[in-house]
């Protein structure tokens, strides 16, 4: 059944892709081609291929310095392997998700592809789209929390390279100007929201058109209410379910924040990839944003590096009477890289996988792009990233992203209903019931 659903999804997206621009024609927020690499890279790769070179394609979503680090890893690999060309193709986050599903469904995947592990990757694994690399991975090089996201039935299907912490980022200048302190309880957070709105400052910058940024709020509020076992019980069908009262309360709190004016007007129509949320942070129109650590630091350093002086973070506060703790974090793995089962050069692809997860690559990503490493032994030169890494390692619990852990069918309903909560087009009870109904159909098989 899962394989059939996957193929149907691929077919639908394949048809939809005919109405979309190809990756060569897509544009990033700054107007550059999304195909990645330097101008003409694809043409030079095709020329190399026509001369008899082996070409390995890599699809990823890294930008800025992280993209440069991956290019350097590709260059090293080419230098060490005569007659091999590495073709890097970069996509925006949300466009990538559709492109890779379309490629998998159309039997034209890249040799190596980016993932976030969890249920998103497992769906491809279950459809025999991913190479088993258990015998090729030195497991003691990786943090176990990262390795777990690419391991299914004790078999390894990729390598985790970076990890993400998703805290509440805030503008220290705004907090100081209005006499605000970092909240330790949810009631204190609501007081911060009230103070900010009274001074015509948007409490939380949020661009929720792609849906996943708003999901951070549901994950934190549900965990702080129902505790760290809530999601695992619902996902593993071992206790509470996705229509548990904790999920209803989380939805109620989202809509309470909406009513308080905690988010920008038209939040569900705002595009994250185009920077509509972080621009509110840069301008001082918004005071806080819940966002992944790598994404926030990379964007700030690339777009407005001077803003880093006013940027700090805290973990989402506790809810009085709830079972969660402020020492519990939301986060995940990004990037993880896997090899397609359909690669024509499996041995070379595995060797490239090792280069993409080498100590040199890991060191470059951590010190030049704000990447918390999933690889042991990285010596952090960046104090900010080292602090983020320490926060992640000191957390008593890490809630992995729902949309990356759940099967795609359930993940999409979770995203749709959470977006509906922000738009107040659905009640918290209805949202919880819809997710649970889909979970029953999918997870109880």
C-alpha positions as CSV (number, residue, x, y, z in Angstrom):
1,X,0.0,0.0,0.0
2,X,2.8,2.5,0.9
3,X,4.6,1.8,-2.4
4,X,1.4,2.3,-4.3
5,X,0.7,5.6,-2.5
6,X,4.2,6.7,-3.2
7,X,3.9,6.0,-6.9
8,X,0.6,7.7,-7.1
9,X,2.1,10.8,-5.4
10,X,5.0,10.7,-7.9
11,X,2.6,10.5,-10.8
12,X,0.5,13.4,-9.6
13,X,3.6,15.5,-9.1
14,X,5.0,14.4,-12.4
15,X,1.9,15.8,-14.1
16,X,2.1,19.0,-12.0
17,X,5.7,19.4,-13.0
18,X,4.6,20.0,-16.6
19,X,3.0,23.2,-15.5
20,X,6.1,24.4,-13.6
21,X,9.5,25.8,-14.8
22,X,12.4,23.3,-14.8
23,X,15.1,23.6,-12.3
24,X,17.3,25.4,-14.8
25,X,14.7,28.2,-15.1
26,X,13.7,28.5,-11.5
27,X,15.0,31.6,-9.7
28,X,16.2,32.0,-6.2
29,X,15.1,35.1,-4.1
30,X,18.0,37.1,-5.5
31,X,17.2,36.2,-9.0
32,X,20.0,33.7,-9.6
33,X,19.5,30.4,-11.3
34,X,18.5,27.6,-8.9
35,X,20.5,25.0,-10.8
36,X,23.4,25.7,-8.5
37,X,27.2,26.1,-9.0
38,X,28.8,28.6,-11.3
39,X,27.3,29.8,-14.5
40,X,27.7,27.2,-17.2
41,X,28.4,24.3,-14.8
42,X,25.8,22.1,-16.4
43,X,27.1,22.7,-19.9
44,X,30.7,22.0,-18.9
45,X,29.5,18.7,-17.2
46,X,27.7,17.7,-20.4
47,X,30.8,18.4,-22.4
48,X,32.8,16.3,-20.0
49,X,30.3,13.5,-20.2
50,X,30.5,13.5,-24.0
51,X,34.3,13.0,-23.7
52,X,33.8,9.9,-21.7
53,X,33.8,11.2,-18.1
54,X,31.6,9.6,-15.4
55,X,29.2,12.2,-14.2
56,X,27.8,12.1,-10.7
57,X,24.8,14.4,-10.0
58,X,24.1,15.8,-6.5
59,X,20.9,17.6,-5.6
60,X,20.9,19.8,-2.5
61,X,19.3,22.9,-1.0
62,X,22.4,24.6,0.6
63,X,23.0,28.2,-0.1
64,X,25.8,30.8,0.4
65,X,28.9,29.5,2.2
66,X,27.4,26.0,2.6
67,X,27.0,25.7,-1.1
68,X,30.6,26.8,-1.5
69,X,31.8,24.2,0.9
70,X,30.0,21.5,-1.0
71,X,31.5,22.7,-4.3
72,X,35.0,22.5,-2.7
73,X,34.2,18.9,-1.6
74,X,33.2,18.2,-5.2
75,X,36.4,19.8,-6.5
76,X,38.5,17.6,-4.2
77,X,36.7,14.5,-5.3
78,X,37.3,15.3,-9.0
79,X,41.0,15.9,-8.3
80,X,41.3,12.5,-6.7
81,X,39.2,10.7,-9.3
82,X,40.4,11.3,-12.9
83,X,37.7,11.2,-15.5
84,X,34.9,11.9,-13.0
85,X,32.7,15.1,-13.0
86,X,30.5,16.1,-10.1
87,X,27.5,18.1,-11.0
88,X,25.9,20.0,-8.1
89,X,22.3,21.2,-8.5
90,X,20.9,23.5,-5.9
91,X,17.1,24.0,-5.3
92,X,15.0,26.1,-3.0
93,X,13.7,24.1,-0.1
94,X,10.1,23.7,-1.2
95,X,10.7,23.4,-4.9
96,X,13.2,20.6,-4.1
97,X,10.7,18.5,-2.3
98,X,8.5,18.4,-5.4
99,X,11.4,17.9,-7.8
100,X,12.9,14.9,-6.0
101,X,9.6,13.2,-5.7
102,X,9.0,13.8,-9.4
103,X,12.5,12.5,-10.3
104,X,12.1,9.4,-8.1
105,X,8.6,8.6,-9.6
106,X,10.0,9.2,-13.1
107,X,13.0,6.9,-12.6
108,X,15.4,9.8,-13.2
109,X,16.8,10.5,-9.7
110,X,20.2,12.1,-9.1
111,X,23.1,9.9,-7.9
112,X,23.1,11.6,-4.5
113,X,20.3,13.5,-2.9
114,X,19.7,15.7,0.1
115,X,17.2,14.6,2.8
116,X,16.2,15.2,6.3
117,X,16.1,11.6,7.3
118,X,13.1,10.3,9.2
119,X,9.8,9.3,7.5
120,X,10.5,11.5,4.5
121,X,13.6,9.4,3.6
122,X,12.0,6.1,4.8
123,X,9.2,6.5,2.2
124,X,11.9,6.3,-0.5
125,X,13.6,3.4,1.3
126,X,10.3,1.5,1.4
127,X,10.0,2.1,-2.4
128,X,13.5,0.6,-3.0
129,X,14.8,4.0,-4.2
130,X,17.7,4.3,-1.8
131,X,21.0,2.3,-1.6
132,X,21.8,0.5,1.6
133,X,25.2,1.8,2.7
134,X,25.4,0.0,6.1
135,X,28.7,-1.7,5.2
136,X,30.2,1.6,3.9
137,X,29.5,3.9,6.9
138,X,31.9,4.3,9.8
139,X,29.2,4.7,12.4
140,X,31.5,5.8,15.2
141,X,32.2,9.1,13.3
142,X,28.6,10.3,13.6
143,X,26.4,11.5,16.5
144,X,23.9,8.8,17.2
145,X,21.0,11.2,17.2
146,X,21.9,12.1,13.6
147,X,22.5,8.5,12.5
148,X,19.2,7.3,13.9
149,X,17.4,9.5,11.3
150,X,18.9,7.6,8.4
151,X,18.6,4.1,10.0
152,X,15.6,1.9,9.4
153,X,15.4,-1.7,10.6
154,X,19.0,-1.5,11.7
155,X,20.1,-0.7,8.1
156,X,21.8,2.6,7.2
157,X,20.6,4.5,4.1
158,X,22.6,7.7,4.2
159,X,24.9,9.9,6.2
160,X,23.9,12.8,8.5
161,X,26.1,15.8,8.0
162,X,24.5,18.7,9.8
163,X,22.0,19.1,12.6
164,X,19.4,21.8,13.3
165,X,18.3,23.5,16.5
166,X,15.1,25.5,16.2
167,X,15.0,28.1,19.0
168,X,13.2,31.4,19.4
169,X,15.4,34.0,17.9
170,X,15.0,37.6,19.2
171,X,16.2,41.1,18.6
172,X,18.1,42.0,21.8
173,X,17.9,45.7,21.0
174,X,14.1,45.6,20.9
175,X,14.0,43.6,24.2
176,X,16.3,46.1,25.9
177,X,14.5,49.1,24.6
178,X,11.2,47.9,26.0
179,X,12.6,46.4,29.2
180,X,11.8,42.8,28.2
181,X,13.5,39.7,29.6
182,X,13.8,36.3,28.1
183,X,10.6,34.5,29.1
184,X,10.9,31.2,31.1
185,X,7.2,30.5,31.2
186,X,4.4,30.7,28.6
187,X,2.6,33.3,30.7
188,X,5.7,35.5,30.6
189,X,5.9,35.0,26.8
190,X,2.3,36.2,26.5
191,X,3.3,39.3,28.5
192,X,6.1,39.9,26.0
193,X,3.6,39.6,23.2
194,X,1.3,42.1,24.8
195,X,4.1,44.6,25.4
196,X,5.3,44.4,21.8
197,X,1.9,44.7,20.2
198,X,1.1,47.7,22.5
199,X,4.2,49.3,20.9
200,X,3.3,48.4,17.3
201,X,5.9,45.7,17.0
202,X,5.0,42.4,15.6
203,X,5.9,39.8,18.2
204,X,6.7,36.9,15.8
205,X,7.9,37.2,12.2
206,X,6.4,34.3,10.3
207,X,6.0,33.5,6.6
208,X,3.8,30.5,6.5
209,X,3.0,30.0,2.9
210,X,5.2,26.9,2.8
211,X,3.5,25.6,5.9
212,X,6.5,24.2,7.7
213,X,7.5,27.5,9.5
214,X,4.2,27.6,11.3
215,X,4.5,23.9,12.3
216,X,7.3,24.8,14.8
217,X,4.7,26.5,17.0
218,X,2.5,23.4,17.1
219,X,5.4,21.1,17.9
220,X,6.6,23.3,20.7
221,X,3.2,23.9,22.2
222,X,2.2,20.3,22.0
223,X,5.4,19.1,23.6
224,X,5.3,21.7,26.3
225,X,1.7,20.7,27.1
226,X,1.8,16.9,26.6
227,X,5.5,16.1,27.2
228,X,8.2,14.4,25.3
229,X,6.4,11.1,24.9
230,X,3.3,12.6,23.3
231,X,4.5,12.5,19.7
232,X,6.2,9.1,20.0
233,X,3.1,7.5,21.4
234,X,0.9,8.9,18.6
235,X,3.4,8.0,15.9
236,X,4.1,4.5,17.2
237,X,0.4,3.9,18.1
238,X,1.4,3.0,21.6
239,X,-0.7,5.3,23.8
240,X,-2.0,8.8,23.2
241,X,-3.0,9.8,19.6
242,X,-2.9,12.8,17.4
243,X,-6.3,13.9,18.6
244,X,-5.2,14.0,22.2
245,X,-6.2,16.9,24.3
246,X,-2.6,18.2,24.3
247,X,-2.9,18.7,20.5
248,X,-6.2,20.4,20.9
249,X,-4.7,22.8,23.5
250,X,-1.7,23.5,21.2
251,X,-4.1,24.5,18.5
252,X,-6.1,26.7,20.9
253,X,-2.9,28.5,21.9
254,X,-1.9,29.1,18.3
255,X,-5.3,30.7,17.7
256,X,-5.0,32.7,20.9
257,X,-1.7,34.1,19.6
258,X,-3.4,34.9,16.3
259,X,-6.1,36.8,18.1
260,X,-3.5,38.7,20.1
261,X,-1.9,40.0,16.9
262,X,1.3,37.9,17.5
263,X,1.9,37.4,13.8
264,X,2.0,39.5,10.6
265,X,-1.2,40.1,8.7
266,X,-1.7,37.6,5.9
267,X,0.8,35.3,7.5
268,X,-0.3,32.3,5.4
269,X,0.4,34.1,2.2
270,X,3.9,35.2,3.0
271,X,6.8,33.5,1.3
272,X,9.7,32.3,3.5
273,X,12.1,31.6,0.6
274,X,11.8,35.2,-0.5
275,X,12.7,36.4,2.9
276,X,9.4,38.0,3.9
277,X,9.7,36.9,7.6
278,X,13.4,37.7,8.2
279,X,13.1,41.1,6.5
280,X,10.7,42.0,9.4
281,X,13.4,41.1,11.8
282,X,16.1,43.1,10.0
283,X,13.9,46.2,9.9
284,X,12.9,46.0,13.5
285,X,9.2,45.6,12.7
286,X,9.2,42.2,14.4
287,X,11.0,41.1,17.5
288,X,11.2,37.2,17.4
289,X,11.2,34.3,14.9
290,X,11.2,30.6,15.5
291,X,13.6,29.2,12.8
292,X,16.2,26.6,12.2
293,X,19.7,27.6,13.4
294,X,21.5,27.1,10.1
295,X,18.9,28.9,8.1
296,X,18.8,31.9,10.4
297,X,22.6,32.3,10.7
298,X,23.2,31.7,7.0
299,X,20.6,34.2,5.9
300,X,21.7,36.9,8.4
301,X,25.3,36.5,7.5
302,X,24.6,36.6,3.8
303,X,21.9,39.3,3.8
304,X,22.6,41.6,6.7
305,X,25.7,40.6,8.7
306,X,25.5,43.6,11.0
307,X,22.2,42.3,12.4
308,X,24.0,39.5,14.1
309,X,25.1,41.9,16.8
310,X,21.5,42.2,17.9
311,X,20.6,38.5,17.4
312,X,20.2,36.0,20.3
313,X,18.0,33.0,21.0
314,X,16.2,31.0,23.7
315,X,14.3,27.8,23.8
316,X,10.5,28.0,23.9
317,X,9.3,28.5,27.5
318,X,7.5,26.0,29.7
319,X,3.7,25.9,30.0
320,X,2.6,25.9,33.6
321,X,1.0,22.5,34.4
322,X,2.4,21.0,31.2
323,X,4.6,18.0,31.0
324,X,7.3,19.5,28.8
325,X,10.4,21.4,29.7
326,X,12.3,24.5,28.4
327,X,15.3,22.2,28.2
328,X,13.5,20.2,25.4
329,X,14.3,21.3,21.9
330,X,12.8,21.0,18.4
331,X,15.4,20.1,15.8
332,X,16.5,17.6,13.2
333,X,19.1,16.6,10.6
334,X,19.9,18.8,7.6
335,X,21.6,17.9,5.4
336,X,21.7,14.1,5.2
337,X,22.9,12.7,1.9
338,X,21.8,9.4,0.4
339,X,22.7,7.4,-2.7
340,X,20.0,6.6,-5.2
341,X,19.5,2.8,-5.8
342,X,19.4,3.6,-9.5
343,X,22.8,5.2,-9.8
344,X,24.9,3.9,-12.6
345,X,28.1,4.4,-10.6
346,X,27.4,2.9,-7.1
347,X,31.0,2.6,-6.0
348,X,31.9,6.1,-7.1
349,X,28.7,7.5,-5.5
350,X,29.5,5.9,-2.2
351,X,33.0,7.4,-2.4
352,X,31.5,10.8,-3.0
353,X,29.1,10.3,-0.1
354,X,32.2,9.8,2.1
355,X,33.7,13.1,0.8
356,X,30.5,15.0,1.4
357,X,30.6,13.7,5.0
358,X,34.4,14.0,5.5
359,X,36.0,15.8,8.4
360,X,37.1,18.5,6.0
361,X,33.6,19.1,4.7
362,X,32.1,19.0,8.2
363,X,34.7,21.5,9.5
364,X,34.0,23.8,6.6
365,X,30.2,23.7,7.0
366,X,30.4,24.3,10.7
367,X,32.9,27.2,10.6
368,X,31.7,28.9,7.5
369,X,27.9,28.3,7.3
370,X,26.6,28.0,10.9
371,X,26.2,24.3,10.6
372,X,25.9,22.2,13.8
373,X,27.8,19.1,12.9
374,X,26.4,15.6,13.0
375,X,30.0,14.4,12.7
376,X,32.2,14.0,15.8
377,X,35.5,15.7,16.3
378,X,34.6,19.1,14.7
379,X,36.6,21.9,16.2
380,X,34.3,24.9,16.2
381,X,36.0,28.1,15.3
382,X,32.6,29.9,15.3
383,X,31.6,30.7,18.9
384,X,28.0,31.2,17.9
385,X,27.8,27.7,16.3
386,X,29.6,26.1,19.2
387,X,27.1,27.6,21.6
388,X,24.2,26.3,19.5
389,X,25.8,22.9,19.4
390,X,26.2,22.9,23.2
391,X,22.5,23.9,23.6
392,X,21.5,21.0,21.3
393,X,23.8,18.5,23.1
394,X,22.6,19.7,26.6
395,X,18.9,19.4,25.7
396,X,17.2,16.6,27.6
397,X,15.0,15.8,24.6
398,X,15.0,16.5,20.9
399,X,11.7,16.6,19.1
400,X,12.4,15.8,15.5
401,X,10.4,17.7,12.9
402,X,6.9,16.1,12.4
403,X,6.9,16.6,8.6
404,X,10.2,14.8,8.3
405,X,9.4,12.0,10.7
406,X,5.8,11.2,9.6
407,X,4.9,9.4,6.4
408,X,4.2,12.0,3.7
409,X,0.4,11.3,3.8
410,X,0.2,12.2,7.5
411,X,2.8,14.9,7.3
412,X,0.8,16.8,4.7
413,X,-2.4,16.7,6.7
414,X,-0.4,17.9,9.7
415,X,0.9,20.8,7.7
416,X,-2.4,21.7,6.1
417,X,-4.3,21.7,9.3
418,X,-1.7,23.6,11.2
419,X,-1.8,26.3,8.4
420,X,-5.6,26.3,8.8
421,X,-5.2,27.0,12.5
422,X,-3.2,30.1,11.7
423,X,-5.8,31.1,9.2
424,X,-8.6,30.3,11.6
425,X,-10.3,28.2,8.9
426,X,-10.4,25.1,11.1
427,X,-11.0,24.5,14.8
428,X,-8.3,22.9,17.0
429,X,-10.6,19.9,17.5
430,X,-11.1,19.5,13.8
431,X,-7.4,19.8,13.1
432,X,-6.5,17.2,15.6
433,X,-9.2,14.8,14.4
434,X,-8.1,15.1,10.7
435,X,-4.5,14.3,11.6
436,X,-5.5,11.3,13.7
437,X,-7.9,10.0,11.0
438,X,-5.1,10.0,8.4
439,X,-2.7,8.4,11.0
440,X,-5.1,5.6,11.5
441,X,-5.4,4.9,7.8
442,X,-1.6,5.1,7.3
443,X,0.2,4.1,10.5
444,X,-2.2,1.3,11.6
445,X,-1.7,-0.7,8.5
